[in-house]
Amino acid sequence: MKCSHAMLLIEKNARETLSNQEKSLVEKHLEECIDCRTYRQLLEKMLNALHDLKEWQ
């Protein structure tokens, strides 16, 4: 899987549930790709910060 496709699935997973096949493909890619693991971590931190901001208001 190319990083561009993995990143799309990572973003999709932030909005909705991935199929079992998509989850498996992403997890396999993440095992081998530090860049996409970092991307997922940054996206999760950003989404958590936005969620915290909404609760604060």
N, C-alpha and C positions, 0 to 999 in steps of 0.2 A: 504494500500500500504506500502510495506517495504521501508525503507530509501534508500537502494541500488538501487531500481527501480526508486524512485523519483529522485535520483541524476543523473541517466542516462538520464532521461527526462529533467532535468534542463540543463544538458550539451548539449543534443540534441537541446533544445530551443535556446541555444547560437549560434548554427550553422544553424539552419533552423526553420521553423515555425511548431509548434506542431498542431496536429489535435485538433478540439474542445473538443473531448473526453479526449485526453491527457492533455490539458490545465486544464480542469475541475478536473481531478484526481490529478494533481500536486497542484493546488490551494487549494483543500480540504486538502491534506496532509500538505501543508505549514501552513495552519491555526492551525494545531495541533502540528507541529514539529519544535521546535526552532533550532535544529541541522541543519535541511535542509534549514530553512530560512537563517541561518548564512552561510551555504555553498553557497547558491545562491548569497547572498550579496558579499561574498569574490570572487566568480567567476566573478561577474559583475565588481567589482573593478579591478581585474586582467586584464580582457578584455579591460576595459576602459584605463588602464595604457598602455597596449600594443598598443592600437589604438593611444593614445597620442604620444607614442614613435615613431611610424611609421610616424606620421605627422611632428614630430620634425626633423626627418632626412631628 
